[in-house]
């Protein structure tokens, strides 16, 4: 039987804004974070331990901001280092908020396909709950973009809560976040 005095461990998958880029959190994950604080944690800051995971999707060719097709091993190393730093800056937003509110937290980055990495990390870390933001894409958009939240609901080995972004926060193009 689980220790009832142990804090509830909530994992939250976070991603960067497609509109603002790093280190800005996406609208969906910011909304999910705000919802989690106001509806779950509330004033019970000692009752929760938040786990933030950011999955970085590697660029297929590795040259998203490189103008030349010629690259040295040093170029690849500097790109990997840059991506790691960007991920840390994104996580810093959530960690700083938790520390400001007095909530225990951990944060880390992984690389790969977000939906698969999130489910793998759930299996590894075994949180009590997974919280993911959702852009609320329609069925046509989900076919081409793949819905991370939908995949997690079906495959994560813990309860999953998906939080849609607010209608008034939806950008002109709903794919943007």
Long-range contacts (C-beta under 8 A, 24 or more apart in sequence): 7-46, 7-47, 7-48, 7-49, 7-104, 8-40, 8-47, 8-48, 8-49, 8-128, 8-129, 9-48, 9-49, 9-51, 9-125, 9-126, 9-127, 9-128, 9-129, 10-36, 10-40, 10-48, 10-49, 10-50, 10-51, 10-127, 10-128, 10-129, 10-130, 10-131, 11-50, 11-51, 11-52, 11-53, 11-121, 11-122, 11-125, 11-127, 11-129, 11-130, 11-131, 11-158, 12-36, 12-50, 12-51, 12-52, 12-53, 12-94, 12-130, 12-131, 12-132, 13-53, 13-54, 13-55, 13-114, 13-118, 13-130, 13-131, 13-132, 13-133, 13-148, 13-152, 14-52, 14-53, 14-54, 14-90, 14-91, 14-94, 15-54, 15-55, 15-90, 15-114, 15-133, 15-177, 16-54, 16-86, 16-90, 17-177, 18-175, 18-176, 18-177, 19-171, 19-176, 19-177, 22-86, 22-87, 22-89, 22-90, 23-86, 23-89, 23-90, 23-92, 23-93, 24-90, 24-93, 25-90, 25-93, 25-94, 26-133, 26-177, 27-133, 27-165, 27-169, 27-170, 27-171, 27-177, 28-133, 28-134, 28-135, 28-163, 28-164, 28-165, 28-177, 29-132, 29-133, 30-133, 31-133, 31-163, 31-164, 31-165, 31-166, 31-169, 32-131, 32-132, 32-133, 32-162, 32-163, 33-94, 33-97, 35-131, 35-163, 36-131, 36-163, 37-97, 37-101, 41-101, 41-103, 45-101, 45-102, 45-103, 46-102, 48-103, 48-104, 49-103, 49-104, 49-105, 49-106, 50-94, 50-98, 50-103, 50-104, 50-105, 50-106, 51-105, 51-106, 51-107, 51-125, 51-127, 52-91, 52-94, 52-95, 52-105, 52-106, 52-107, 52-108, 53-107, 53-108, 53-109, 53-110, 53-117, 53-118, 53-121, 54-87, 54-90, 54-91, 54-107, 54-108, 54-109, 54-110, 55-109, 55-110, 55-111, 55-112, 55-113, 55-114, 55-117, 55-118, 56-83, 56-86, 56-87, 56-109, 56-110, 56-111, 57-111, 57-112, 57-113, 57-114, 58-83, 58-111, 58-112, 83-111, 84-109, 114-148, 115-146, 115-148, 115-151, 115-152, 115-155, 118-148, 118-152, 118-156, 119-151, 119-152, 119-155, 119-156, 119-157, 122-152, 122-156, 122-157, 122-158, 123-157, 126-157, 126-158, 127-158, 128-158, 128-159, 129-158, 129-159, 129-160, 129-161, 130-156, 130-158, 130-159, 130-160, 130-161, 131-160, 131-161, 131-162, 131-163, 132-160, 132-161, 132-162, 132-163, 133-162, 133-163, 133-164, 133-165, 134-162, 134-163, 134-164, 134-165, 135-164, 135-165, 135-174, 135-175, 135-177, 136-164, 136-165, 136-170, 136-174, 137-174, 137-175, 138-174, 141-174, 141-175, 145-175
